[in-house]
Amino acid sequence: MTKKKILDQEDKKTWEDYIRNPSDIYNKDQEISSITQRRKRYKFDLHGFTLDEANKKVKEIIEYCIKNKFKELLLITGKGIHSKNDDDFYISKDLGKLKYSVPEFIKTNPDLNKLVVAINDAKKNDGGEGAIIITLKNL
Protein backbone atom coordinates (compact mmCIF):
# COMPACT_ATOMS: atom_id res chain seq x y z
CA MET A 1 0.00 0.00 0.00
CA THR A 2 1.08 3.48 -0.70
CA LYS A 3 0.84 6.33 1.69
CA LYS A 4 -1.95 8.84 0.95
CA LYS A 5 -0.82 12.12 -0.39
CA ILE A 6 -1.92 15.15 1.58
CA LEU A 7 -4.08 17.37 -0.62
CA ASP A 8 -2.90 20.89 -1.12
CA GLN A 9 -5.30 23.81 -1.41
CA GLU A 10 -5.26 23.82 -5.22
CA ASP A 11 -6.22 20.13 -5.45
CA LYS A 12 -8.93 20.62 -2.84
CA LYS A 13 -10.41 23.60 -4.75
CA THR A 14 -10.36 21.63 -8.02
CA TRP A 15 -12.17 18.73 -6.37
CA GLU A 16 -14.84 20.97 -4.80
CA ASP A 17 -15.45 22.72 -8.14
CA TYR A 18 -15.85 19.36 -9.84
CA ILE A 19 -18.32 18.13 -7.21
CA ARG A 20 -20.45 21.28 -7.68
CA ASN A 21 -20.54 20.90 -11.47
CA PRO A 22 -19.71 17.36 -12.64
CA SER A 23 -20.05 18.01 -16.38
CA ASP A 24 -18.56 14.73 -17.57
CA ILE A 25 -20.52 12.33 -15.35
CA TYR A 26 -22.92 10.10 -17.31
CA ASN A 27 -26.46 10.17 -15.91
CA LYS A 28 -27.89 6.71 -16.62
CA ASP A 29 -31.24 7.57 -14.98
CA GLN A 30 -31.84 10.32 -17.51
CA GLU A 31 -31.34 7.91 -20.43
CA ILE A 32 -33.70 5.33 -18.91
CA SER A 33 -36.46 7.90 -18.50
CA SER A 34 -36.08 9.06 -22.11
CA ILE A 35 -36.43 5.46 -23.33
CA THR A 36 -39.65 4.92 -21.42
CA GLN A 37 -41.25 8.16 -22.60
CA ARG A 38 -43.94 7.85 -25.23
CA ARG A 39 -43.11 8.82 -28.76
CA LYS A 40 -45.14 11.60 -30.29
CA ARG A 41 -46.63 10.39 -33.57
CA TYR A 42 -46.52 7.60 -36.14
CA LYS A 43 -47.47 8.51 -39.71
CA PHE A 44 -48.76 6.20 -42.44
CA ASP A 45 -50.14 6.86 -45.93
CA LEU A 46 -53.08 4.68 -47.02
CA HIS A 47 -53.24 5.92 -50.63
CA GLY A 48 -53.75 3.03 -53.01
CA PHE A 49 -55.21 0.63 -50.42
CA THR A 50 -58.62 -0.94 -50.93
CA LEU A 51 -61.07 -0.72 -48.01
CA ASP A 52 -60.28 -4.27 -46.87
CA GLU A 53 -56.52 -3.82 -47.23
CA ALA A 54 -56.66 -0.49 -45.40
CA ASN A 55 -58.67 -1.94 -42.51
CA LYS A 56 -56.21 -4.82 -42.07
CA LYS A 57 -53.26 -2.43 -42.25
CA VAL A 58 -54.83 0.01 -39.77
CA LYS A 59 -55.35 -2.82 -37.26
CA GLU A 60 -51.72 -3.85 -37.68
CA ILE A 61 -50.47 -0.25 -37.35
CA ILE A 62 -52.52 0.52 -34.21
CA GLU A 63 -51.21 -2.63 -32.52
CA TYR A 64 -47.65 -1.68 -33.54
CA CYS A 65 -48.09 1.89 -32.22
CA ILE A 66 -49.44 0.70 -28.87
CA LYS A 67 -46.56 -1.77 -28.50
CA ASN A 68 -44.00 0.94 -29.34
CA LYS A 69 -45.63 3.59 -27.13
CA PHE A 70 -46.74 6.16 -29.71
CA LYS A 71 -49.21 8.83 -28.52
CA GLU A 72 -50.82 9.45 -31.89
CA LEU A 73 -51.26 7.92 -35.30
CA LEU A 74 -51.56 10.17 -38.35
CA LEU A 75 -53.26 8.33 -41.19
CA ILE A 76 -53.19 9.91 -44.63
CA THR A 77 -56.42 8.71 -46.25
CA GLY A 78 -56.87 11.17 -49.06
CA LYS A 79 -60.08 13.08 -49.67
CA GLY A 80 -61.69 10.47 -51.89
CA ILE A 81 -61.65 12.76 -54.92
CA HIS A 82 -60.35 10.00 -57.20
CA SER A 83 -62.62 7.35 -55.77
CA LYS A 84 -64.55 5.30 -58.32
CA ASN A 85 -67.38 4.69 -55.83
CA ASP A 86 -69.50 7.41 -57.42
CA ASP A 87 -70.02 5.13 -60.44
CA ASP A 88 -71.51 2.27 -58.41
CA PHE A 89 -75.02 2.79 -57.02
CA TYR A 90 -74.58 -0.03 -54.48
CA ILE A 91 -71.59 1.49 -52.69
CA SER A 92 -72.03 4.23 -50.10
CA LYS A 93 -70.69 7.56 -51.31
CA ASP A 94 -69.12 8.23 -47.90
CA LEU A 95 -68.37 4.84 -46.36
CA GLY A 96 -66.75 3.69 -49.59
CA LYS A 97 -63.97 6.22 -48.97
CA LEU A 98 -61.08 5.56 -46.58
CA LYS A 99 -61.60 8.91 -44.86
CA TYR A 100 -64.95 7.67 -43.52
CA SER A 101 -64.58 3.90 -43.51
CA VAL A 102 -61.37 3.68 -41.44
CA PRO A 103 -62.80 5.54 -38.41
CA GLU A 104 -65.99 3.50 -38.70
CA PHE A 105 -63.95 0.27 -38.80
CA ILE A 106 -62.04 1.28 -35.65
CA LYS A 107 -65.21 2.26 -33.78
CA THR A 108 -66.98 -1.02 -34.62
CA ASN A 109 -63.99 -3.27 -33.88
CA PRO A 110 -64.00 -3.92 -30.09
CA ASP A 111 -60.30 -4.87 -30.00
CA LEU A 112 -59.25 -1.63 -31.68
CA ASN A 113 -61.82 0.60 -30.05
CA LYS A 114 -60.45 -0.19 -26.59
CA LEU A 115 -56.98 1.02 -27.70
CA VAL A 116 -58.17 4.38 -29.04
CA VAL A 117 -59.01 7.54 -27.11
CA ALA A 118 -60.21 9.70 -30.01
CA ILE A 119 -60.37 9.96 -33.80
CA ASN A 120 -60.26 13.47 -35.24
CA ASP A 121 -59.74 15.19 -38.56
CA ALA A 122 -56.16 16.34 -38.98
CA LYS A 123 -55.22 20.00 -38.80
CA LYS A 124 -54.52 21.67 -42.11
CA ASN A 125 -50.72 21.43 -41.73
CA ASP A 126 -51.04 17.66 -41.01
CA GLY A 127 -53.11 16.88 -44.09
CA GLY A 128 -56.43 18.59 -43.37
CA GLU A 129 -59.44 16.86 -44.89
CA GLY A 130 -57.26 14.11 -46.35
CA ALA A 131 -55.97 12.80 -43.02
CA ILE A 132 -57.14 11.67 -39.59
CA ILE A 133 -55.38 11.68 -36.23
CA ILE A 134 -55.98 8.77 -33.89
CA THR A 135 -55.10 9.41 -30.26
CA LEU A 136 -53.99 6.18 -28.59
CA LYS A 137 -54.40 5.01 -25.01
CA ASN A 138 -51.37 4.84 -22.76
CA LEU A 139 -51.12 1.12 -21.97
Phi and psi in radians as a Rosetta constraint file:
Dihedral C 1 N 2 CA 2 C 2 CIRCULARHARMONIC -1.774 0.35
Dihedral N 2 CA 2 C 2 N 3 CIRCULARHARMONIC 2.656 0.35
Dihedral C 2 N 3 CA 3 C 3 CIRCULARHARMONIC -1.295 0.35
Dihedral N 3 CA 3 C 3 N 4 CIRCULARHARMONIC 2.407 0.35
Dihedral C 3 N 4 CA 4 C 4 CIRCULARHARMONIC -1.165 0.35
Dihedral N 4 CA 4 C 4 N 5 CIRCULARHARMONIC 2.424 0.35
Dihedral C 4 N 5 CA 5 C 5 CIRCULARHARMONIC -1.439 0.35
Dihedral N 5 CA 5 C 5 N 6 CIRCULARHARMONIC 2.397 0.35
Dihedral C 5 N 6 CA 6 C 6 CIRCULARHARMONIC -1.339 0.35
Dihedral N 6 CA 6 C 6 N 7 CIRCULARHARMONIC 2.240 0.35
Dihedral C 6 N 7 CA 7 C 7 CIRCULARHARMONIC -1.275 0.35
Dihedral N 7 CA 7 C 7 N 8 CIRCULARHARMONIC 2.351 0.35
Dihedral C 7 N 8 CA 8 C 8 CIRCULARHARMONIC -1.558 0.35
Dihedral N 8 CA 8 C 8 N 9 CIRCULARHARMONIC 3.032 0.35
Dihedral C 8 N 9 CA 9 C 9 CIRCULARHARMONIC -1.063 0.35
Dihedral N 9 CA 9 C 9 N 10 CIRCULARHARMONIC -0.652 0.35
Dihedral C 9 N 10 CA 10 C 10 CIRCULARHARMONIC -1.148 0.35
Dihedral N 10 CA 10 C 10 N 11 CIRCULARHARMONIC -0.782 0.35
Dihedral C 10 N 11 CA 11 C 11 CIRCULARHARMONIC -1.121 0.35
Dihedral N 11 CA 11 C 11 N 12 CIRCULARHARMONIC -0.697 0.35
Dihedral C 11 N 12 CA 12 C 12 CIRCULARHARMONIC -1.110 0.35
Dihedral N 12 CA 12 C 12 N 13 CIRCULARHARMONIC -0.750 0.35
Dihedral C 12 N 13 CA 13 C 13 CIRCULARHARMONIC -1.124 0.35
Dihedral N 13 CA 13 C 13 N 14 CIRCULARHARMONIC -0.736 0.35
Dihedral C 13 N 14 CA 14 C 14 CIRCULARHARMONIC -1.066 0.35
Dihedral N 14 CA 14 C 14 N 15 CIRCULARHARMONIC -0.775 0.35
Dihedral C 14 N 15 CA 15 C 15 CIRCULARHARMONIC -1.099 0.35
Dihedral N 15 CA 15 C 15 N 16 CIRCULARHARMONIC -0.774 0.35
Dihedral C 15 N 16 CA 16 C 16 CIRCULARHARMONIC -1.124 0.35
Dihedral N 16 CA 16 C 16 N 17 CIRCULARHARMONIC -0.694 0.35
Dihedral C 16 N 17 CA 17 C 17 CIRCULARHARMONIC -1.100 0.35
Dihedral N 17 CA 17 C 17 N 18 CIRCULARHARMONIC -0.721 0.35
Dihedral C 17 N 18 CA 18 C 18 CIRCULARHARMONIC -1.138 0.35
Dihedral N 18 CA 18 C 18 N 19 CIRCULARHARMONIC -0.725 0.35
Dihedral C 18 N 19 CA 19 C 19 CIRCULARHARMONIC -1.105 0.35
Dihedral N 19 CA 19 C 19 N 20 CIRCULARHARMONIC -0.674 0.35
Dihedral C 19 N 20 CA 20 C 20 CIRCULARHARMONIC -1.190 0.35
Dihedral N 20 CA 20 C 20 N 21 CIRCULARHARMONIC -0.593 0.35
Dihedral C 20 N 21 CA 21 C 21 CIRCULARHARMONIC -2.431 0.35
Dihedral N 21 CA 21 C 21 N 22 CIRCULARHARMONIC 1.350 0.35
Dihedral C 21 N 22 CA 22 C 22 CIRCULARHARMONIC -1.414 0.35
Dihedral N 22 CA 22 C 22 N 23 CIRCULARHARMONIC 1.415 0.35
Dihedral C 22 N 23 CA 23 C 23 CIRCULARHARMONIC -1.213 0.35
Dihedral N 23 CA 23 C 23 N 24 CIRCULARHARMONIC -0.423 0.35
Dihedral C 23 N 24 CA 24 C 24 CIRCULARHARMONIC -1.845 0.35
Dihedral N 24 CA 24 C 24 N 25 CIRCULARHARMONIC 0.283 0.35
Dihedral C 24 N 25 CA 25 C 25 CIRCULARHARMONIC -1.533 0.35
Dihedral N 25 CA 25 C 25 N 26 CIRCULARHARMONIC 2.276 0.35
Dihedral C 25 N 26 CA 26 C 26 CIRCULARHARMONIC -1.395 0.35
Dihedral N 26 CA 26 C 26 N 27 CIRCULARHARMONIC 2.195 0.35
Dihedral C 26 N 27 CA 27 C 27 CIRCULARHARMONIC -1.734 0.35
Dihedral N 27 CA 27 C 27 N 28 CIRCULARHARMONIC 1.668 0.35
Dihedral C 27 N 28 CA 28 C 28 CIRCULARHARMONIC -1.169 0.35
Dihedral N 28 CA 28 C 28 N 29 CIRCULARHARMONIC -0.517 0.35
Dihedral C 28 N 29 CA 29 C 29 CIRCULARHARMONIC -1.134 0.35
Dihedral N 29 CA 29 C 29 N 30 CIRCULARHARMONIC -0.618 0.35
Dihedral C 29 N 30 CA 30 C 30 CIRCULARHARMONIC -1.148 0.35
Dihedral N 30 CA 30 C 30 N 31 CIRCULARHARMONIC -0.719 0.35
Dihedral C 30 N 31 CA 31 C 31 CIRCULARHARMONIC -1.151 0.35
Dihedral N 31 CA 31 C 31 N 32 CIRCULARHARMONIC -0.704 0.35
Dihedral C 31 N 32 CA 32 C 32 CIRCULARHARMONIC -1.105 0.35
Dihedral N 32 CA 32 C 32 N 33 CIRCULARHARMONIC -0.725 0.35
Dihedral C 32 N 33 CA 33 C 33 CIRCULARHARMONIC -1.180 0.35
Dihedral N 33 CA 33 C 33 N 34 CIRCULARHARMONIC -0.583 0.35
Dihedral C 33 N 34 CA 34 C 34 CIRCULARHARMONIC -1.249 0.35
Dihedral N 34 CA 34 C 34 N 35 CIRCULARHARMONIC -0.509 0.35
Dihedral C 34 N 35 CA 35 C 35 CIRCULARHARMONIC -1.218 0.35
Dihedral N 35 CA 35 C 35 N 36 CIRCULARHARMONIC -0.671 0.35
Dihedral C 35 N 36 CA 36 C 36 CIRCULARHARMONIC -1.440 0.35
Dihedral N 36 CA 36 C 36 N 37 CIRCULARHARMONIC -0.174 0.35
Dihedral C 36 N 37 CA 37 C 37 CIRCULARHARMONIC -1.188 0.35
Dihedral N 37 CA 37 C 37 N 38 CIRCULARHARMONIC 2.648 0.35
Dihedral C 37 N 38 CA 38 C 38 CIRCULARHARMONIC -1.364 0.35
Dihedral N 38 CA 38 C 38 N 39 CIRCULARHARMONIC 2.481 0.35
Dihedral C 38 N 39 CA 39 C 39 CIRCULARHARMONIC -1.346 0.35
Dihedral N 39 CA 39 C 39 N 40 CIRCULARHARMONIC 2.720 0.35
Dihedral C 39 N 40 CA 40 C 40 CIRCULARHARMONIC -1.246 0.35
Dihedral N 40 CA 40 C 40 N 41 CIRCULARHARMONIC -1.151 0.35
Dihedral C 40 N 41 CA 41 C 41 CIRCULARHARMONIC -2.609 0.35
Dihedral N 41 CA 41 C 41 N 42 CIRCULARHARMONIC 2.483 0.35
Dihedral C 41 N 42 CA 42 C 42 CIRCULARHARMONIC -1.907 0.35
Dihedral N 42 CA 42 C 42 N 43 CIRCULARHARMONIC 2.406 0.35
Dihedral C 42 N 43 CA 43 C 43 CIRCULARHARMONIC -2.119 0.35
Dihedral N 43 CA 43 C 43 N 44 CIRCULARHARMONIC 2.385 0.35
Dihedral C 43 N 44 CA 44 C 44 CIRCULARHARMONIC -2.540 0.35
Dihedral N 44 CA 44 C 44 N 45 CIRCULARHARMONIC 2.429 0.35
Dihedral C 44 N 45 CA 45 C 45 CIRCULARHARMONIC -1.796 0.35
Dihedral N 45 CA 45 C 45 N 46 CIRCULARHARMONIC 2.144 0.35
Dihedral C 45 N 46 CA 46 C 46 CIRCULARHARMONIC -1.713 0.35
Dihedral N 46 CA 46 C 46 N 47 CIRCULARHARMONIC 0.139 0.35
Dihedral C 46 N 47 CA 47 C 47 CIRCULARHARMONIC -0.983 0.35
Dihedral N 47 CA 47 C 47 N 48 CIRCULARHARMONIC 2.361 0.35
Dihedral C 47 N 48 CA 48 C 48 CIRCULARHARMONIC 1.584 0.35
Dihedral N 48 CA 48 C 48 N 49 CIRCULARHARMONIC -0.152 0.35
Dihedral C 48 N 49 CA 49 C 49 CIRCULARHARMONIC -1.479 0.35
Dihedral N 49 CA 49 C 49 N 50 CIRCULARHARMONIC 2.497 0.35
Dihedral C 49 N 50 CA 50 C 50 CIRCULARHARMONIC -1.333 0.35
Dihedral N 50 CA 50 C 50 N 51 CIRCULARHARMONIC 2.990 0.35
Dihedral C 50 N 51 CA 51 C 51 CIRCULARHARMONIC -1.035 0.35
Dihedral N 51 CA 51 C 51 N 52 CIRCULARHARMONIC -0.803 0.35
Dihedral C 51 N 52 CA 52 C 52 CIRCULARHARMONIC -1.131 0.35
Dihedral N 52 CA 52 C 52 N 53 CIRCULARHARMONIC -0.783 0.35
Dihedral C 52 N 53 CA 53 C 53 CIRCULARHARMONIC -1.094 0.35
Dihedral N 53 CA 53 C 53 N 54 CIRCULARHARMONIC -0.739 0.35
Dihedral C 53 N 54 CA 54 C 54 CIRCULARHARMONIC -1.107 0.35
Dihedral N 54 CA 54 C 54 N 55 CIRCULARHARMONIC -0.754 0.35
Dihedral C 54 N 55 CA 55 C 55 CIRCULARHARMONIC -1.091 0.35
Dihedral N 55 CA 55 C 55 N 56 CIRCULARHARMONIC -0.754 0.35
Dihedral C 55 N 56 CA 56 C 56 CIRCULARHARMONIC -1.103 0.35
Dihedral N 56 CA 56 C 56 N 57 CIRCULARHARMONIC -0.744 0.35
Dihedral C 56 N 57 CA 57 C 57 CIRCULARHARMONIC -1.172 0.35
Dihedral N 57 CA 57 C 57 N 58 CIRCULARHARMONIC -0.701 0.35
Dihedral C 57 N 58 CA 58 C 58 CIRCULARHARMONIC -1.082 0.35
Dihedral N 58 CA 58 C 58 N 59 CIRCULARHARMONIC -0.747 0.35
Dihedral C 58 N 59 CA 59 C 59 CIRCULARHARMONIC -1.038 0.35
Dihedral N 59 CA 59 C 59 N 60 CIRCULARHARMONIC -0.802 0.35
Dihedral C 59 N 60 CA 60 C 60 CIRCULARHARMONIC -1.092 0.35
Dihedral N 60 CA 60 C 60 N 61 CIRCULARHARMONIC -0.747 0.35
Dihedral C 60 N 61 CA 61 C 61 CIRCULARHARMONIC -1.179 0.35
Dihedral N 61 CA 61 C 61 N 62 CIRCULARHARMONIC -0.766 0.35
Dihedral C 61 N 62 CA 62 C 62 CIRCULARHARMONIC -1.070 0.35
Dihedral N 62 CA 62 C 62 N 63 CIRCULARHARMONIC -0.766 0.35
Dihedral C 62 N 63 CA 63 C 63 CIRCULARHARMONIC -1.094 0.35
Dihedral N 63 CA 63 C 63 N 64 CIRCULARHARMONIC -0.702 0.35
Dihedral C 63 N 64 CA 64 C 64 CIRCULARHARMONIC -1.109 0.35
Dihedral N 64 CA 64 C 64 N 65 CIRCULARHARMONIC -0.786 0.35
Dihedral C 64 N 65 CA 65 C 65 CIRCULARHARMONIC -1.121 0.35
Dihedral N 65 CA 65 C 65 N 66 CIRCULARHARMONIC -0.698 0.35
Dihedral C 65 N 66 CA 66 C 66 CIRCULARHARMONIC -1.120 0.35
Dihedral N 66 CA 66 C 66 N 67 CIRCULARHARMONIC -0.791 0.35
Dihedral C 66 N 67 CA 67 C 67 CIRCULARHARMONIC -1.078 0.35
Dihedral N 67 CA 67 C 67 N 68 CIRCULARHARMONIC -0.641 0.35
Dihedral C 67 N 68 CA 68 C 68 CIRCULARHARMONIC -1.731 0.35
Dihedral N 68 CA 68 C 68 N 69 CIRCULARHARMONIC 0.252 0.35
Dihedral C 68 N 69 CA 69 C 69 CIRCULARHARMONIC 1.065 0.35
Dihedral N 69 CA 69 C 69 N 70 CIRCULARHARMONIC 0.803 0.35
Dihedral C 69 N 70 CA 70 C 70 CIRCULARHARMONIC -1.504 0.35
Dihedral N 70 CA 70 C 70 N 71 CIRCULARHARMONIC 2.547 0.35
Dihedral C 70 N 71 CA 71 C 71 CIRCULARHARMONIC -1.453 0.35
Dihedral N 71 CA 71 C 71 N 72 CIRCULARHARMONIC -0.661 0.35
Dihedral C 71 N 72 CA 72 C 72 CIRCULARHARMONIC -2.394 0.35
Dihedral N 72 CA 72 C 72 N 73 CIRCULARHARMONIC 2.777 0.35
Dihedral C 72 N 73 CA 73 C 73 CIRCULARHARMONIC -2.239 0.35
Dihedral N 73 CA 73 C 73 N 74 CIRCULARHARMONIC 2.121 0.35
Dihedral C 73 N 74 CA 74 C 74 CIRCULARHARMONIC -1.773 0.35
Dihedral N 74 CA 74 C 74 N 75 CIRCULARHARMONIC 1.990 0.35
Dihedral C 74 N 75 CA 75 C 75 CIRCULARHARMONIC -1.854 0.35
Dihedral N 75 CA 75 C 75 N 76 CIRCULARHARMONIC 2.115 0.35
Dihedral C 75 N 76 CA 76 C 76 CIRCULARHARMONIC -1.523 0.35
Dihedral N 76 CA 76 C 76 N 77 CIRCULARHARMONIC 1.967 0.35
Dihedral C 76 N 77 CA 77 C 77 CIRCULARHARMONIC -1.829 0.35
Dihedral N 77 CA 77 C 77 N 78 CIRCULARHARMONIC -0.390 0.35
Dihedral C 77 N 78 CA 78 C 78 CIRCULARHARMONIC 1.471 0.35
Dihedral N 78 CA 78 C 78 N 79 CIRCULARHARMONIC 2.957 0.35
Dihedral C 78 N 79 CA 79 C 79 CIRCULARHARMONIC -1.628 0.35
Dihedral N 79 CA 79 C 79 N 80 CIRCULARHARMONIC -0.171 0.35
Dihedral C 79 N 80 CA 80 C 80 CIRCULARHARMONIC 1.492 0.35
Dihedral N 80 CA 80 C 80 N 81 CIRCULARHARMONIC 0.240 0.35
Dihedral C 80 N 81 CA 81 C 81 CIRCULARHARMONIC -1.109 0.35
Dihedral N 81 CA 81 C 81 N 82 CIRCULARHARMONIC -0.657 0.35
Dihedral C 81 N 82 CA 82 C 82 CIRCULARHARMONIC -1.628 0.35
Dihedral N 82 CA 82 C 82 N 83 CIRCULARHARMONIC 0.140 0.35
Dihedral C 82 N 83 CA 83 C 83 CIRCULARHARMONIC -1.131 0.35
Dihedral N 83 CA 83 C 83 N 84 CIRCULARHARMONIC 2.456 0.35
Dihedral C 83 N 84 CA 84 C 84 CIRCULARHARMONIC -1.637 0.35
Dihedral N 84 CA 84 C 84 N 85 CIRCULARHARMONIC 0.156 0.35
Dihedral C 84 N 85 CA 85 C 85 CIRCULARHARMONIC -1.191 0.35
Dihedral N 85 CA 85 C 85 N 86 CIRCULARHARMONIC -0.372 0.35
Dihedral C 85 N 86 CA 86 C 86 CIRCULARHARMONIC -1.156 0.35
Dihedral N 86 CA 86 C 86 N 87 CIRCULARHARMONIC -0.394 0.35
Dihedral C 86 N 87 CA 87 C 87 CIRCULARHARMONIC -1.396 0.35
Dihedral N 87 CA 87 C 87 N 88 CIRCULARHARMONIC -0.372 0.35
Dihedral C 87 N 88 CA 88 C 88 CIRCULARHARMONIC -1.825 0.35
Dihedral N 88 CA 88 C 88 N 89 CIRCULARHARMONIC 2.081 0.35
Dihedral C 88 N 89 CA 89 C 89 CIRCULARHARMONIC -1.216 0.35
Dihedral N 89 CA 89 C 89 N 90 CIRCULARHARMONIC -0.351 0.35
Dihedral C 89 N 90 CA 90 C 90 CIRCULARHARMONIC -1.573 0.35
Dihedral N 90 CA 90 C 90 N 91 CIRCULARHARMONIC -0.085 0.35
Dihedral C 90 N 91 CA 91 C 91 CIRCULARHARMONIC -1.866 0.35
Dihedral N 91 CA 91 C 91 N 92 CIRCULARHARMONIC 2.359 0.35
Dihedral C 91 N 92 CA 92 C 92 CIRCULARHARMONIC -1.068 0.35
Dihedral N 92 CA 92 C 92 N 93 CIRCULARHARMONIC 2.389 0.35
Dihedral C 92 N 93 CA 93 C 93 CIRCULARHARMONIC -1.161 0.35
Dihedral N 93 CA 93 C 93 N 94 CIRCULARHARMONIC -0.575 0.35
Dihedral C 93 N 94 CA 94 C 94 CIRCULARHARMONIC -1.639 0.35
Dihedral N 94 CA 94 C 94 N 95 CIRCULARHARMONIC -0.919 0.35
Dihedral C 94 N 95 CA 95 C 95 CIRCULARHARMONIC -1.254 0.35
Dihedral N 95 CA 95 C 95 N 96 CIRCULARHARMONIC -0.144 0.35
Dihedral C 95 N 96 CA 96 C 96 CIRCULARHARMONIC -1.453 0.35
Dihedral N 96 CA 96 C 96 N 97 CIRCULARHARMONIC -0.047 0.35
Dihedral C 96 N 97 CA 97 C 97 CIRCULARHARMONIC -1.870 0.35
Dihedral N 97 CA 97 C 97 N 98 CIRCULARHARMONIC 2.467 0.35
Dihedral C 97 N 98 CA 98 C 98 CIRCULARHARMONIC -1.000 0.35
Dihedral N 98 CA 98 C 98 N 99 CIRCULARHARMONIC -0.635 0.35
Dihedral C 98 N 99 CA 99 C 99 CIRCULARHARMONIC -0.952 0.35
Dihedral N 99 CA 99 C 99 N 100 CIRCULARHARMONIC -0.607 0.35
Dihedral C 99 N 100 CA 100 C 100 CIRCULARHARMONIC -1.769 0.35
Dihedral N 100 CA 100 C 100 N 101 CIRCULARHARMONIC -0.592 0.35
Dihedral C 100 N 101 CA 101 C 101 CIRCULARHARMONIC -1.311 0.35
Dihedral N 101 CA 101 C 101 N 102 CIRCULARHARMONIC -0.609 0.35
Dihedral C 101 N 102 CA 102 C 102 CIRCULARHARMONIC -1.105 0.35
Dihedral N 102 CA 102 C 102 N 103 CIRCULARHARMONIC -0.876 0.35
Dihedral C 102 N 103 CA 103 C 103 CIRCULARHARMONIC -1.057 0.35
Dihedral N 103 CA 103 C 103 N 104 CIRCULARHARMONIC -0.644 0.35
Dihedral C 103 N 104 CA 104 C 104 CIRCULARHARMONIC -1.136 0.35
Dihedral N 104 CA 104 C 104 N 105 CIRCULARHARMONIC -0.716 0.35
Dihedral C 104 N 105 CA 105 C 105 CIRCULARHARMONIC -1.061 0.35
Dihedral N 105 CA 105 C 105 N 106 CIRCULARHARMONIC -0.772 0.35
Dihedral C 105 N 106 CA 106 C 106 CIRCULARHARMONIC -1.133 0.35
Dihedral N 106 CA 106 C 106 N 107 CIRCULARHARMONIC -0.760 0.35
Dihedral C 106 N 107 CA 107 C 107 CIRCULARHARMONIC -1.154 0.35
Dihedral N 107 CA 107 C 107 N 108 CIRCULARHARMONIC -0.568 0.35
Dihedral C 107 N 108 CA 108 C 108 CIRCULARHARMONIC -1.607 0.35
Dihedral N 108 CA 108 C 108 N 109 CIRCULARHARMONIC -0.123 0.35
Dihedral C 108 N 109 CA 109 C 109 CIRCULARHARMONIC -1.691 0.35
Dihedral N 109 CA 109 C 109 N 110 CIRCULARHARMONIC 1.907 0.35
Dihedral C 109 N 110 CA 110 C 110 CIRCULARHARMONIC -1.022 0.35
Dihedral N 110 CA 110 C 110 N 111 CIRCULARHARMONIC -0.637 0.35
Dihedral C 110 N 111 CA 111 C 111 CIRCULARHARMONIC -1.151 0.35
Dihedral N 111 CA 111 C 111 N 112 CIRCULARHARMONIC -0.688 0.35
Dihedral C 111 N 112 CA 112 C 112 CIRCULARHARMONIC -1.390 0.35
Dihedral N 112 CA 112 C 112 N 113 CIRCULARHARMONIC -0.682 0.35
Dihedral C 112 N 113 CA 113 C 113 CIRCULARHARMONIC -1.037 0.35
Dihedral N 113 CA 113 C 113 N 114 CIRCULARHARMONIC -0.588 0.35
Dihedral C 113 N 114 CA 114 C 114 CIRCULARHARMONIC -1.302 0.35
Dihedral N 114 CA 114 C 114 N 115 CIRCULARHARMONIC -0.203 0.35
Dihedral C 114 N 115 CA 115 C 115 CIRCULARHARMONIC -1.679 0.35
Dihedral N 115 CA 115 C 115 N 116 CIRCULARHARMONIC -0.145 0.35
Dihedral C 115 N 116 CA 116 C 116 CIRCULARHARMONIC -1.955 0.35
Dihedral N 116 CA 116 C 116 N 117 CIRCULARHARMONIC 2.372 0.35
Dihedral C 116 N 117 CA 117 C 117 CIRCULARHARMONIC -1.552 0.35
Dihedral N 117 CA 117 C 117 N 118 CIRCULARHARMONIC -0.836 0.35
Dihedral C 117 N 118 CA 118 C 118 CIRCULARHARMONIC -2.703 0.35
Dihedral N 118 CA 118 C 118 N 119 CIRCULARHARMONIC 2.695 0.35
Dihedral C 118 N 119 CA 119 C 119 CIRCULARHARMONIC -2.215 0.35
Dihedral N 119 CA 119 C 119 N 120 CIRCULARHARMONIC 2.099 0.35
Dihedral C 119 N 120 CA 120 C 120 CIRCULARHARMONIC -2.312 0.35
Dihedral N 120 CA 120 C 120 N 121 CIRCULARHARMONIC 2.751 0.35
Dihedral C 120 N 121 CA 121 C 121 CIRCULARHARMONIC -1.162 0.35
Dihedral N 121 CA 121 C 121 N 122 CIRCULARHARMONIC 2.549 0.35
Dihedral C 121 N 122 CA 122 C 122 CIRCULARHARMONIC -1.308 0.35
Dihedral N 122 CA 122 C 122 N 123 CIRCULARHARMONIC 2.685 0.35
Dihedral C 122 N 123 CA 123 C 123 CIRCULARHARMONIC -1.193 0.35
Dihedral N 123 CA 123 C 123 N 124 CIRCULARHARMONIC 2.834 0.35
Dihedral C 123 N 124 CA 124 C 124 CIRCULARHARMONIC -0.984 0.35
Dihedral N 124 CA 124 C 124 N 125 CIRCULARHARMONIC -0.731 0.35
Dihedral C 124 N 125 CA 125 C 125 CIRCULARHARMONIC -1.285 0.35
Dihedral N 125 CA 125 C 125 N 126 CIRCULARHARMONIC -0.177 0.35
Dihedral C 125 N 126 CA 126 C 126 CIRCULARHARMONIC -1.776 0.35
Dihedral N 126 CA 126 C 126 N 127 CIRCULARHARMONIC 0.008 0.35
Dihedral C 126 N 127 CA 127 C 127 CIRCULARHARMONIC 2.282 0.35
Dihedral N 127 CA 127 C 127 N 128 CIRCULARHARMONIC -0.185 0.35
Dihedral C 127 N 128 CA 128 C 128 CIRCULARHARMONIC 0.964 0.35
Dihedral N 128 CA 128 C 128 N 129 CIRCULARHARMONIC -2.260 0.35
Dihedral C 128 N 129 CA 129 C 129 CIRCULARHARMONIC -1.161 0.35
Dihedral N 129 CA 129 C 129 N 130 CIRCULARHARMONIC -0.306 0.35
Dihedral C 129 N 130 CA 130 C 130 CIRCULARHARMONIC -1.672 0.35
Dihedral N 130 CA 130 C 130 N 131 CIRCULARHARMONIC 0.285 0.35
Dihedral C 130 N 131 CA 131 C 131 CIRCULARHARMONIC -2.628 0.35
Dihedral N 131 CA 131 C 131 N 132 CIRCULARHARMONIC 2.737 0.35
Dihedral C 131 N 132 CA 132 C 132 CIRCULARHARMONIC -2.268 0.35
Dihedral N 132 CA 132 C 132 N 133 CIRCULARHARMONIC 2.615 0.35
Dihedral C 132 N 133 CA 133 C 133 CIRCULARHARMONIC -1.972 0.35
Dihedral N 133 CA 133 C 133 N 134 CIRCULARHARMONIC 2.205 0.35
Dihedral C 133 N 134 CA 134 C 134 CIRCULARHARMONIC -1.900 0.35
Dihedral N 134 CA 134 C 134 N 135 CIRCULARHARMONIC 2.046 0.35
Dihedral C 134 N 135 CA 135 C 135 CIRCULARHARMONIC -1.529 0.35
Dihedral N 135 CA 135 C 135 N 136 CIRCULARHARMONIC 2.200 0.35
Dihedral C 135 N 136 CA 136 C 136 CIRCULARHARMONIC -1.747 0.35
Dihedral N 136 CA 136 C 136 N 137 CIRCULARHARMONIC 2.644 0.35
Dihedral C 136 N 137 CA 137 C 137 CIRCULARHARMONIC -1.264 0.35
Dihedral N 137 CA 137 C 137 N 138 CIRCULARHARMONIC 2.663 0.35
Dihedral C 137 N 138 CA 138 C 138 CIRCULARHARMONIC -1.606 0.35
Dihedral N 138 CA 138 C 138 N 139 CIRCULARHARMONIC 1.665 0.35
